[in-house]
Each structure stands twice: as structure tokens, then as C-alpha cells.
Amino acid sequence: MSETPQEKVARLARLRRDGGVLRDYRSPRYDEPFIMEQGSPGERGVLVPLAEDAVKQAVGEPADYIPEGMARAAAPVLPEMSQHQVLRHYLRYSQMTLGMDLGSDISEGTCTMKYSPKLHEELVRYHRAADLHPWQDEGTLQGLLEIVYETGQYLKEISGMDGFTLQPGGGSHAVYTNACVMRRYFEARGELGQRDEMITTIFSHPCDAATPKVAGFKVITVMPDDNGYPDLEAFKAAVSERTVGCMITNPEDTGIYNPQIDKYVEVLHDAGALAFTDQANANGILGIARARDAGFDACHFNLHKTFSSPHGCEGPASGAYMVTEELAPYLPVPVVTRAGGKYHLDYDRPESIGRVRGFLGNWLCVIRAYAWIRNMGPDGLREVAEISVLNNNYLDMLLMAVKGVTRPYAEGHRRLDQVRYSLEELKEDTGFGTEAVRDRMVDFGIQSYWMSHHPWVVPEPFTPEPCETYDKNDLDEWAATIKKVSDEAYHEPDVVREAPHAQPIDQMRRTEAMEDPAQWAFTWRAYKKKALGRQGPA
Amino acid sequence: MADKPFIHPYIPNAAPATKEAMLRELGLGSVEEIYAEIPERLRFRGRLDIPEPILAERDLRKHVMGLLDKNTSGVDHLNFCGAGCWQHHVPSVVDEVINRAEFVSAYCGGDYSDLGKYLSRFEFNSMLAELLDFDAVANPIYDWGDVAGRSFRMARRITGRDKVLVPSHISPMRLMEIRTLCQPESMPNSTKIRFYEWDRETGKVDLDDLRAKVDDSHAAVYWESPGYLGTIEAHGAEIVAIAHEHGALAINGVDPITLGVLTPPGALGADIACGDIQALGMHMHAGAGCSGFIAFRDDDPVFAQECPLELYTVMETKTPGQYAVGEAIAERTSYGSRDQGVDWVGTASGLWTIAAAVYMAVMGPQGFKELGETCIARSHYAAKLLAEVPGVEVRLSPHFFKEFVVDFDGTGKSVADVNKQLLAHEIFGGKDLSAEFPELGQSALYCVTEYHDQADIEKLAAAVEEVTA
């Protein structure tokens, strides 16, 4: 009975009305002018309170309290628009944004675009979450501190670690925190002069290379062998008495689990170095494998990926940084503690690296992560991992049946939560590489896929991550879209060449303006000067 | 629990029939066969020791709301804390836009499919540029301290010098963050923080001390307006001139909500401006409403080339008159060049930039002007009433926008005592400065904005009078 994956994906890759699963999609297109070009003098979008007469009489003219030369001479050139017109403008922009909720965001691999429950949005908008001041009395923040403390306990269990901070404002920020903590650890041991090298792998996130560099270390990047990860001997060769530690991902962006990972850690520990694992993408290993069990000294999680906090057009986000007891003294201040049934912000930590951000952290993300973990429980977390891995392997079966798609490395091994594919073959056959496919797939109502971080070690890459959020139909539709665009590349090249066709705008001219100082315009006023030759208010 | 299939509303393929069908198509008996990729010695074979789930949405809502109800908010109480995170009114239309599912859920989607996100971002940059009077604004990141530290490193790269002069009355919290970003001086790439003095009478910078300290080894001179202690800096243009005389850059930290009435950093001649957009339409979120911006001159490409944050440029499509937005000179960043990038970047605070865009658009020039006048009037009214309380003194220059220093020394009470007792009056008193600035005695930094009306201010004054009596 059974249809081959090739037959299946071919059957699916037709429009719905033709018996397939593809959408006859058109994005909203509003031809909406920039807001800076809208409005009319005198219009108001919101009225602000004016000082009461008694207040004015008591204090006199506000201008009297501005030092000479510091009173603004010319009003800022901002829109003068009524409220409905502003709202409508941004609603139009929102409709021209697919985001995750509207699209099929299997596309953004390495980002774990899972569903962010709407309940959580209600929780964080509640005034006892949204309208808290970080410096108000600790006794009036007990609910928030409890949520943060308890979330830390859960993450300790999930990672096997002993200490945590939820101060970093994103994954890269947590990774940077690690570079600072490792530095402080060796400074305390008097070894900082000797140790100045951090090891990472090319398939680890760019921040695993960039943040130790900014922290003042030399960065050694180890390349993969045919297995998709560095051979143990190659890794050993990079380690010496100068090594601070490693900052690596597992599984890496390839989705391949490195079965030698604990051996790497042993090599590092034997050299007196530390081991950190970047767990931005922990979705496939929740309750399955723990960083500590592989010997790691530290790890992190992205609460906006694995733990459901929404990505918010790239933040605010939250990085949970987890450490062993040995590294805990170096965590940023304040640390949330519990004593006598109360929660506290502990600043009295003389070995701390200090702060990586102001105030407390992006704890609205922590509230969501807390709610999500409490909603899942131990079996739910494991189910998340299992279904994300199952989804990925199902999608893989379909994608590997698409002409032009290959999957480098580790033939015969299954991937966990995501896969980095290559369209090199498609490009050789048709001239269309991964960017062309990306810019056509969106015409089917599917979010633009993530290709790869730089450099492209895998040629013409793309990296889907079908986490537990997506149902079987979503997976079919996603694979069918790639199949459809592949077919077009082989048989209807003009359709791909002229893409996109169903988007809010036509094909972009992505060239000179992005690199040329005479053309780049980071603001409308710069554009008016450079391109339109206009000065001052339009 | 473990015996029953777990079919969660957020995990569709957990439905047994679907799961089995998928496994069958894959020729697998169970997901464990996939996990065979993980060696047994690395497997976690226990059951996570975390609480059993609260499954029903109603029950979870009750549980988490119950925890949040242990907090007291700035709506429950009158809040006079500021110090880098300020309670301004957030127009409902701002929340309406940023609560749109498309914006809440979007991430790094493509130029076409997430076009509205990029257009909003460009408009944010464009409107903030008008407030600041700069031509270039980068994509914001975590908070003011973060962008101050990054601006210093940017100045270091541009000038090839490794010291930055900072006024010594900078927020100690902000300074801690800057120090982490600028690296310990033992590191070869550290950017060294040096200080110049402030005038203890006025709260403004000590220009003579700045002149004495600055030399040709400094990458930048940094100043803030209003400063941490609330004072509007009177000498911005002079600071710029002094910095430039020595080939140093002038970096101005600024709260942009003041710029409806105050001279913007661009007009003062600053090379780089940085600060926080939290006041522009963000709820405080216990500090998570913060987001730091960097703006800079665009007349010399080195500023953009050394900018640590992502830059977005407006660009054209093949259809005349149609605009798109794309990332510019992306190879500079760590996403483009890993450890060879000029700095590192990461997921930052995108949603807040959209909130600020909506805020700036609805406020308009008149809104910012009126808001500035109201903040000044009401904060001075509060200062006046508090200064009338026996033993209470308002310190430093009357040149302040919304924050001012209140000295309780004459009452014989500590700020900690006063603030504890104010809680009984449902008031959060000002930020305690006594540990940070011992020279100010038992002083607190009070913040009064347009959020606080005459009655709120009079309630505060009466409560302070009562608790200090």
C-alpha cells in the first residue's frame, strides 16, 4: 500500500484545490506610507495631563527650571496624527508581519519557534507583573521573587546544575556571562595570566565565539569531520595549559548529537579548564540528557525558545545561566535566595563578576517560563522533547525525498531537534540557491526559513526546526512547500527568479544601499538627505 | 500520570494515533530508537523532580495570579521610585499594538514575510532620531548601562585610545554594568574607566575638573542629562568642545522623554548618544521594560562601521516608490563574522522598539512638549511640598526634569525607616541613595512624572510629614 516519501511529497505539493496542501496565499499589501510622511499639523494622538492650576501657581514657569541653552529650540519633527490613524498604520504593519502565530514557523530553525500560550500574555500584562518597580521594597515583590526562585530550581533539575541567574537579557547575554564567570574563576585562582584561549566549534552559535573574544580571550574554532562534529583527537589538539574552557553546543545546528561530548569535557578538565555548553536549543533533550551528566560546569537555556516565552520581534528575551557549585560564587548580583520563608535579593557576594545588566532581568519572560513548566510537569517536558524529535525525523523523511536537497554529515545517523540541509545540488542543477528558495517559499504563507549562521560551512544551507507545536499537517505543508519550489526551480525558473509574487512588496534590491555609506540610510531623515536631496522637514 | 498518554493542547502530535502513524511511516517502534544517538552513559534515566503539572488553564491561571498577587504594584501603591526605570503613563494604543499576536510571536523572519516588523523598526529609528537630532540610530539592546559600555568600546575602536572619562555621580548600578562590558583592566582589550568630578552643590559636572583630567589618551568623554541624581546638565556644549579639543569623542547619555523640552544631544554636537527608551511607552516590568539605544553621527562612515549593534537601512524594491528595510553592513556583527565582528549582539528588545514607535507617533511634538512641562511642574511641586516638611531638604540644583534628591538628615530618620513607614501609607518612597552617595547623607531620589497628579503629590507630602514627625 505504502506510498514512498517521494510519491507522498509530490502528492502534497499541489494547491489545496488540486488535492495538495499548499495555500493559494496572498499577503496583505497596503501600500502604506511611512508614518513620518503622514498626519497634518495640529493633529494629536493622545493627550497628556497638564499641570493643575494650583501646581502652576506654586512653581511658576517650567522654562525657569531649564538651564540656559538647554531649552529645545526647534520641535522634533515627529508625526502629528490622530490616534485611529496611528493605530491603523501599525495594525497594517502587523498584518504585513507573518510572525510565528500566523505562519508555519517550522522555518526558523535554531530558534525553537514554539507556541507561546496566550494565558501567559494575560499574566505578564497584569499590573502586579507589568507595573512593578525594580527598586520597590523587596517585601512587595515576593510573588515575583518566588517565581524566579522556583523557576531556577526547576532549571537546576533539568540541567543538573547547582546555581542559576536569570539576569541575562537573552541567550547571547547568558553566553557572555559565562565568558565573564570563567574569567573570574581563573582570576581567583591566579591562572588568568596563563589561560587566555577559549575553544568553540564552527557549528556552535556565533556568540560562543564572539563573547569570549569581547571578554578578552583568543578564540580557537574547531572544525567538524565527516561525523559533523570534531574528532576527539582534533579537539584534544586544541586544548592546552592555556585553555580557559570550551563554549560549545550539543546537538549543534546540524541536529547531530555528539556522542563523545563527555570525553571532550574530560580532556578539558584534565587540562584544568572549564566546560560550558550552549543549550539555546534544548528542546530535544528535556528530561532526556542533562548537561551536568556529561560533566559540564555550566550551561544556559533560552527561556524565549525552549521555555515558551515569545520572541517579540527579537526580544525582550531571557537567558538562564546555570552553574555548578564551584562557579556559583561568581554569578552576577543580585542572586535570588530563600530564607525564613521569604525571598531575597542577595548582593553580598564578594566574588561576583558584578552585573551584566541593570536592575533584575527580563523577568516577564521568567513568569511565562514558570507558567509553562508548571503546566507541563516532568512528563510533559519529556513529551515535548520526544515529539519535537519525532516531528523532526518525520519532516526529514519528506525533505530528503525532495530533489536538490541533501543532508551533509553523519550518514545513517538520526538528527534530534533540527537539521541543517544543503541546496548545493539544487544550485548546481538550476542556478537557484538557498536565498532564492527562501524568497519564493513565503509566497505559500510559510515563514521565510533560517539558512545558517555565518560562515556557511554547509553550502546553500537551510535549517528547519519542527518543534512540538506543529501537527502532522503542518509538517506535510512545510515539506510540500520546499518540494514545490524545487520543482519550480527545475521547471519554471522564471517564477523563482522573479519571486516573491504574493508579498506586501515586490522583489527588493538588496545591494548597494546595504554597504555604501552614500546610500545607507538608517533613518528617514538620513534617507531624505541622501536619496531625496531634501533638507529639514518635508 | 506516567501510565496515561499525555495529550497536551500545545503538543498536537502527542495524540496516540498520530504519533503511531508517524512512527510507522518512519519504520520506528518508538522515539527511543531516535534517542539511541545519545550514548547510554549520557542518558538521564530518572524522572525530573519538578512539580506535577497544573493542567487546566483555569487552574494554572489561578495559581500564577495567586503568586503575582503577592506583589504590590505601582497601581496598588503610589510609586516615587525612578533611578533608571520610570513610571510614566502608557497609552492604551501602545499596548494594543504590541499585544498583536504577529508582533508578539515574530522573531527573525524574512524581509518579505515579516516586512511590517522591519518597517516598524525603521520608523522607531527614524522618530528617535528626530528626538535626538541624529541621523543614525542602531537597533536597541538591553538597557542604558549596556549601551553606555558598548558606546565606550565603540569609541575605543574609532579612536584607538583605551580610556573613557565618566562623571563620578553616574549610577553605581550602571557603572557596574559598564565595568563588566569594558572588561577588567588586567585584560589586554579593556576599556579603562576614569572619572571626573561633579559639583556637590548643583549636581552638574565639574568642568574645571574635566579640563584638568582630559588629555589625548582619552577615547571619549561621557556625560548624562539628566544625570542619575536628576539634574539637567547645563554644560553639554562645553563638554563636547573640551572632548573635541583633545580628539576624544563626546558621548551623551540621555533620557529621550525629556527631549520635547530639552536640547537634544545632536544639537549639542555629541558624536554618540545612548540611553534608555523605557519611558517611551514601556511598562516598568520590574526593570524589564528597559531597552538601550545608540545613535551616532553619519557624516563619517567609521561610526556605522564600528557600531556594535545591528543597523537597518531603508531601501528600494523593483517597483518605484516602494520601500523595504534590510540589515546594513551585517558583516560587522558577530552574526556576520563570529569572533571577528566588532562586538557581540543577540536577541535584544524588539517589541519595545515597536512600543516606542507607537508612543512617539501618538505623542507627536506637542505631546512631548506638554509632557515635559508637566513633569517639570509636578516634580517641582513635589519638591516644594517636601521641602516644607520640617527637617526635609531638597538638595542640588533646581534644574531638574522629574527626579530630585530629598535629604532626610534633618528629620533624624533614615531613608530606610521613612520608606518602610511610607508603605503603610501605600507609597513607595524614593530610591535610597545613602549607601551609594554617603556625602548626600540620608537622601533619596524621588521621581515624579505626569503619572502623578496634584492629589498624589499632596498625599506623598502629608505622608512624609507624618512619618518624619
Interface residues (C-beta under 8 A of the other chain):
Chain A: S2 S27 D31 E32 F34 I35 M36 G39 E43 R44 G45 V46 L47 V48 P49 L50 A51 E52 A54 V55 K56 A58 V59 P62 Y65 I66 P67 E68 G69 M70 A71 R72 A73 A75 P76 V77 L78 P79 E80 M81 Q83 V86 L87 H89 Y90 L91 R92 Y93 S94 Q95 M96 T97 L98 G99 M100 D101 L102 G103 D105 S107 E108 C111 M113 K114 Y115 S116 P117 L119 E121 E122 L123 V124 R125 Y126 H127 R128 A129 A130 D131 L132 H133 P134 W135 Q136 D137 G139 T140 L141 Q142 G143 L144 E146 I147 Q153 Y154 E157 I158 G160 G169 G170 G171 S172 H173 V175 Y176 C180 R183 E187 L192 P206 C207 A209 A210 T211 P212 K213 V214 A215 G216 V219 T221 I256 Y257 P259 I261 D262 I285 G287 I288 A289 R290 D293 A294 N302 H304 S308 P310 H311 G312 C313 E314 G315 P316 A317 P332 I353 G354 R355 V356 R357 G358 F359 L360 G361 N362 W363 L364 C365 I367 Y370 A371 I373 R374 N375 M376 G377 P378 D379 G380 L381 R382 E383 V384 E386 I387 V389 L390 N391 N393 Y394 M397 H413 R414 L416 R438 D439 V442 I446 Q447 S448 W450 H453 H454 P455 E468 T469 Y470 D471 K472 P500 Q503 P504 I505 D506 Q507 M508 R509 R510 A513 M514 E515 P517 Q519 W520 A521 F522 T523 W524 R525 A526 Y527 K529
Chain B: M1 A2 F6 H8 Y10 I11 P12 N13 A14 T18 K19 A21 M22 L23 E25 L26 L28 V31 E33 I34 Y35 A36 E37 I38 P39 R41 L42 R43 F44 R47 L48 D49 I50 P51 E52 P53 I54 L55 E57 L60 R61 H63 V64 M65 L67 L68 D69 K70 N71 T72 S73 G74 V75 D76 H77 N79 C81 A83 G84 C85 Q87 H89 P91 V93 D95 E96 V97 N99 R100 A101 E102 F103 V104 S105 A106 Y107 C108 G109 G110 D111 Y112 S113 D114 L115 G116 K117 L119 S120 R121 F122 E123 N125 S126 M127 A129 E130 L131 D133 F134 D135 A136 V137 A138 I141 Y142 D143 W144 G145 D146 R153 M173 R174 M176 E177 R179 T180 Q183 P184 S186 M187 P188 N189 S190 S225 I232 E233 A234 G236 A237 L259 G260 V261 L262 T263 P264 A267 H283 M284 H285 A286 G287 A288 C290 S291 D298 P301 A304 L311 Y312 T313 V314 M315 E316 T317 K318 T319 Q322 Y323 A324 G326 E327 A328 I329 A330 S334 Y335 G336 S337 R338 D339 G341 D343 W344 V345 G346 T347 A348 S349 G350 L351 W352 T353 I354 A357 V358 M360 A361 V362 M363 G364 P365 Q366 G367 F368 K369 E370 L371 G372 E373 T374 I376 A377 R378 H380 Y381 K384 P398 H399 F400 N419 K420 L423 F428 K431 E450 D453 Q454 I457
